[in-house]
C-alpha cells in the first residue's frame, strides 16, 4: 500500500503557486497542466489546502496564492491538510486470534514500533518547508 497521491499532488500544486507567483495566474487549469491531472483534482486539492489555511483562491480565473509565506508551510502541514492518511499510517488486521500467543501480542508489540516509524516520518516532514523545496526547483 502507498500513501495517497494526494500528498505529492498537493506539494506540486503549492510549489507551482509559489514559483509562478506574479508570473502566471495559477488557475486550476494552469496547475493541472503542470501536475498532469484533471483540473477537478486540482480544485479538490485547493479546497483542502484552503481549509487548512495554506492557500487563498480568488473567484473566477483569478488563481490561487499562498496564504502565508512558503517558509512557514511545512511538508507536515501539507500532509495533514490533504489527509494523506487517516490517523495511523499503519493498520492492523481486525481480529487476530486471542488464543494464540502471537495473535494476542501482535498489536501491542508491532503497534509501538509502527508508531515510532510514523513519528519519525512526521518529524522529517516537519523539518522541510515549501521554501526549502522552491529553492531547489
N, C-alpha and C positions, 0 to 999 in steps of 0.2 A: 504494500500500500504506500501511497505517496501523500505528502501534504498537498492539499488542493492547489491547483494552478492559479487560484485567485491571488495568492501572495505575490508571485513573481509578476503577474499582470499588474497588480496594484503598484509595485515598486517601479516597474517600467513606465506606467502612467505618470507617476509622480516625478520621475526623472525627466520625462518629456516636458511636463508642465514647467518645471524649473528651468531646464535647459533652453526651452524656446520662449521663455517669458520676455515680452517686449519685441520678439521677432516674428512670432506667428500667433494666431488665435488658436488656442488649444481646445478646439471643439471635440466632441466625441468622434466625429468623422476623422478629424486630423489625427487624434490619438490612436484610433483604431487602425489607421494606415501604418503607424509605426509598430504597434503591437501585433498587427496582422490578425485581428479578430473582428468579429461583427461589432459595429458601434453600440449595439444593445448591451453587450458585455461591458463595454467601457462605461456606459451610462449607469449600469448596475454597480460597477466598481466605484464610480464617482459618488454615487448615493451613499455607499458605506463610508467612504473617506470623508464625505461632508458630515455625516452623522457623528464621526469621531473627531470633528473639528480640525481636520488636516487640510481640507480644500474648501474653497468657495466657488460656486458655479454661477456664472451670470446667465440670466434667461436668454432664450433665443440662441443666436450664434455668437454670443459674447465669449464663450470659452470658460475655462477653469483657471484658477490660480491658487497658489499655496495660501493657506490661512495663517501660517506662521513661518518664520524663516526655516530654510532647509536644515540649518544646523541644530534646530530644536525638534526635528522629526527623526525618531529612531526607527530602525527596521522593526523593533518590537512594537512600536506604535502602529506601524502598518500591518504587521502580522495580526495584532489584536483587532484592528479596525475591520479587516476583511474576514475575521473569524476563520483563519486558516485551519484551525481545529476547534472543536468544542470541548473545553476543559482539558482533559488529559490527551496528550499525543497518542498514548498507547491504551488500547482496550484489552480487556480480558474476555475469555470465553465465559459464558454466563454461569455455568454450573459444573465446576469440577467436582469430582466425586469426593464428598467429605469423609468417606470410609477409607480412602486411600491416603497414606501419609504424604505423598507428593501432592495429590489433589487438594488436600487440606491446607498445605503450606504454600502453594504456588503464589497465590495473590499477595500475601504479606512479604514473602521473600523477593519476588520479582518486582512488586509494586514500588518498593523502596528504591531499587536501582533505576527503574524507569523514571521515577520522579526526579532522581538526581540528574539523569540524562536530559530530561526536559528543562530542568532548571539551568543546566549548562548551555543548552541551545538558547534559551531566553536571555541568559546573561550575555552571550555573544551578540545576539540581535540588538540588545540594549546599548552595546558599545559602538555601534555603527550608525552614523546619521546619514540622512539623504545627501547632505553637503559632502560627506566623505566620498560617496559614490559619484556625485555630479563632477567632482574634481578629477575623477578618473575616466570620464567619458571622453 
